């Protein structure tokens, strides 16, 4: 009964997604594309400050779960709103 707990080493680097500057590569590319498009539309430098702020929020969210944005993209793609969402307050998977 009093046997010591067995521990195995887990190499977290092999289980984490590809990261760049503290966020997943997918989030970084999406944030960069949106920032460049907004910069070309508005031609103002304040857009870059907004992109840095969004990147900071992404870094904070990625600290808890690095795959949070990939999971969100998968949820949006595979779980669209059903027609009676207002009645049942839930979604359904696409068949």
Secondary structure, DSSP 8 states (H G I E B T S, - for coil): -----------HHHHS--EETTEEHHHHHHHHHHHHHHHHHH--THHHHHHHHHHHHHHHHHHH-TTHHHHHHHHHHH----TTHHHHS------
